[in-house]
Amino acid sequence: MPRRHTARAVTLAVPVLAAALLALTGCTPTVSLDPASGANDPGCAEVSVRLPDTVAGKAQRETNAQATGAWGDPAAVLLRCGVPPIGPTTKPCITVSGIDWVLMTDPAAKTIVYQTFGRTPATEVIIDHVSGVSDAAVLPEFSGAIAAIKQTQKCLSTLDTDSTPSPTPSR
């Protein structure tokens, strides 16, 4: 008789476990992203395995594209590794935790895009300011992951360059 009780318990437990698993996976649907053109670069694999579990207090979510990341529900922070690197630019550049970032969008925009500078492949981070997440809470979180890609060029702010006019020879 013990076999009947065991079989009956298993028969009852399977639907309960399946429902629990479905409920857990159904709460956070996969975030759909387009991979960057260089997402298959080995540097992106190094970044991907070092991505944080949380960013600005937002939990990491599953994405459907290689070398991407998403945090928050709805997603407040997105990351794509493998974007084409940018060269010298007049766009604002900041260094956060040893990583040079270029602000690619208007700082007053609702969605802000930063891109790494001097690292190939480059990585972009998209921050939804409507969600209440700040740049200062997001960018430092990626320093460990981004540092896996060697920096070959330093980004200089326009404040770092000599903007005094060259003297003209007098006649």
Secondary structure by P-SEA (a helix, b strand, c coil): caaaaaaaaaaaaaaaaaaaaaaaaaaccbbbbbbccccccaaaaaaaaacccccccbbbbbbcccccccccccccbbbbcccccccccccbbbbcccbbbbbcccccccbbbbbbcccccbbbbbbcccccccccccccccccccccccccbbbbccccccccccccccc
